[in-house]
Amino acid sequence: MLPESGLVRSSDLTRVRLAPNPGPMSLDGTNSYVVAAPGSGSTVVVDPGPEDEGHLKALADAGTVELVLITHRHSDHTEASRRFAELTGAPVRAFDPAYCVAGTPLTADEEISAAGVAIRVLAAPGHTSDSVCFWLPDDGPNGSILTGDTILGRGTTVLDYPDGTLGDYLDTLDRLSELGPATVLPGHGPVQPDLSSLVLTYRDHREERLEQIRAALAQIGPHAGSAEIADLVYSDVPANVRSAAELSVGAQLAYLRGEG
């Protein structure tokens, strides 16, 4: 049974609350994380999510919010940023300045110390150009990483092409693989125990899709568009995520054609 706050322990240094915004792209909903060292009177909140007062109050009541961090610009992660800043007085920081509220933009490889926790900002473009991950090297024996939508707890990531590109995403996966078996704290879906294993799975999936795209191009012709390719490669995808499939095809075509 969930505690009344809805917050559950997700790692030694984090708790998670599932936002009430389930959907075909957000799975069960957005995971909002509260980060704090044991005994710390303050917290860091990652991705406050949708503007739902009950959800925001539970996050705010978990401790004095010192800082709010954003993994990327999509509204299911950022919609409540301004309202949450009003509720808590905490600055909101994101890689894209447009999504900061009374806070400075994040920078790649920046080291943040807040709520008694060391947090490293890792640039992770691919899902979107402004995607970042937050590495907590002291969280458990192998550390943990808040991945936003770069790596999910279930399923695979959509590339928001043309803002997100496959070339960037593959480079991001290579960089994440260097962190080893860290605990994965995803933006959607359940916590996963081994980052390195998931990176390999994601890599294999992308290579399989690229082979399917090559085969479709050979069948239809080299100038086929995303919709035609999706009809072949993603024929089993439900209609409510068809547009996402076409975005992924666009990213893969650009990569194969040397545009990514």
N, C-alpha and C positions, 0 to 999 in steps of 0.2 A: 504493500500500500504506500502511495506517495505521501510524503510529509505535506502539511497544509500549505507550505510555501511553494510546493512544486519543485523545489530545488533538490537534486540528488547528487551524491558524490560521484564524480567522473574520473578523478585522479587524486593523488595526494594533495595537490595545490589547487584543484578546480572543482566547482560544482556546476551543474547544468540545469537549465529550465527550458522545457519545450514550449515554444510560442504557439498560440492557438491559430495557426495559419496553414493548415494542411492543404496540399494541392498536388497536381501532377508534376510540377517542377520543384516544389518544396518538400516533397515526401510527407512525412508525418508533421512537419512544421520546421521552423528555424530553431536551431539550438543556440540559446543565449548562455554564455558562460560567465561565472563569477570566479575570479582568480584572487587568491589571498593565501599568505603563509599562515600556518597555525598560530593563533594568538594575535594576529594582526587586527587592528581596529578598523582598517580601511580595506577597500576592495578595488579591483579593476574589473569592469564589465566589458565583455567582447560581444559585439553585435546585439544591440538591444532589440532588434527585430521590428515587428509591426507595432503600430500605435494602439496598443491595447492596455488600458489603465491597470487592470488587474495584474497583467504580466509585468508591467513596468514597476508597479508598487512592490511586487515580490522581489524583483532584482534590487530595488533601492533599499529594501528592508534587510537585505543580507549583510549590510555593513555600510559604513560611510564610503560612498563612491568617490574615489580619488581621481579616476581616469576612465574614459570610455575609448575603446579601440574598435576600429572597423576593418573587416577583412577585405571588403570590396563594395562597390557602389550599388549593387542591386537592392531594390526597395524592400525585399523581404528581410534584409539585414539592416537597412538604414532608415526606414520610414520613421521610426520613433526617435531618431537621434536628437532632434531639436527639443522635442517634448521631454525626453529623459534628461537632457542638459538643464532644462528649466526645473525639473523635479529635484535634481541632485546638486546642481551648481558645478558639476564636474565638466571639464573640457572634453570634447570629442575630437579624436585624432584619426585621420585616414590618410592614405597615400595621395589621393586626389584632393586638392584643397577645397573643391566644391562641396565635399562631404564632411569638412571640419566645422565644429561649432566652438568658437572661443578657444581653439587649440591650433597648434602648428602642424603642418603636414608631416607624415612619417617619412623617414628616409631609409633606404636599403642598408641593412646591416647595423642599423641603430640599436643601441643597447638601452633599454628602459629599466629603471628600478622603481617599483611601485608596489604597495601593499605587501612589502617584504619579499617580493619575488623578482628575480632577474628574468627579463623578457627580451629576446632578440627578434628584431623585425627582419623577415626574409622576403625580398621581392619575389613574387611568384606569378608573373604574367602568363596568360594562356586562356584561362576561363574568361577573364577580362584583362585589359591592359593594366588596371590598377590593383589587381589582386596581390595580397600579401598573406603570409603565414606568420604565426607567432610561436617561436620556439621557447620552451621553458626547460632549460638544460638541467635544472635541479629537481624536476618533478618526477620522483621515483627513480629506479635504478638506471633507466635508459632515457630519461627525459620524456617530454611530451611535446606535441605540436598541434596548435589550433590551425586547421587547414582551410576554414571557410568552405568555399565550393571547389577548391582546387583538387581535393580528394574527399570523397563522400564516404559515409559509413555503409552505404548500400547503393549498388548501381554504379554508373560511370558519370563523368562530368561532361556537360555540354560546353562547347566553345562558342562564346558569343561573338561570332565572326560578323564583321571584319575587325571589331575592336579586339577580340581575342583571336590569336593565331595558333596553329598547330606547332609551328617551329618554336615559338616561345614556350608553349606548353611542354614539349618534349625536353627543352632545356631546363625548365623548372623541375620536371621529374628527375632529371639527372642530378640536379643540385640537392633535391630532397633525399635522394638515395644515399648521399654522403652522411646523413644523420643516423643511419642504422635503424635498429628496431625500436624506435621511439613510439610511445602511445599516440594514436591518432585521435584527436578531438575534432570531429568534423562539424561543418555547418549544418548538415542534415544527416539523419540516420544515426545508428548506434556507434559508440566508441569502439575503436579497433585496436588490437594489441601490438601490431607490428607494422610500422611505416615501410620498412624495406620490402616486406612481402607484398604490400599493397602496391607499391611503386612498380614492382615487376609485373603484377597482374594488370595494372593500367597500361604499362608499356606494351605488353602482349596484345591487349585489346586494341590499342591504336594500330599496331602493325597488322593485325587481322583485318581491321576496317580498311586500311590502305590497300591491302591486297584485293579486297572486295571492290573497292573503287576502281582500281586498275582493270579488274576483270570487266566491270560494267562499262568503262570507257572503251575497252576493246570490242565489246558487244554493240554498244550504241554508236560510238564514234567519239573522236577526241574533243569535240566541241560541245558535248552534252552538258546541259545545265543541272543545277542542284536538284530541281524537282524530278527530272527524269532519272537521275542517279538514285535519289531517295526511293523512287518507285520500285527499284530493284533491290537495293541494299537494305532498306529499312521498311520492307513491305509488311512486316509484322508489327510495326509501331502503331499504337493507338492514335486516333485522330487528334486527341487533345495534346499530344506532344509532337505532332508531325512537323510543326514549324521549327522546333528545336532540332529535329533530325536534319532538316534542310540547312540549318545554320552549321551543323557539324559537317555536312557534306561540303558546303561552301568552303569551310576551313581546310578540309582535306584536299579539295580540288586546287585551292590556291597553293597549298604546300607542294603538291605533285607538279604543278605548273611553274614552280619556282618563284611564286609571288609571296610566300610566307617567310 
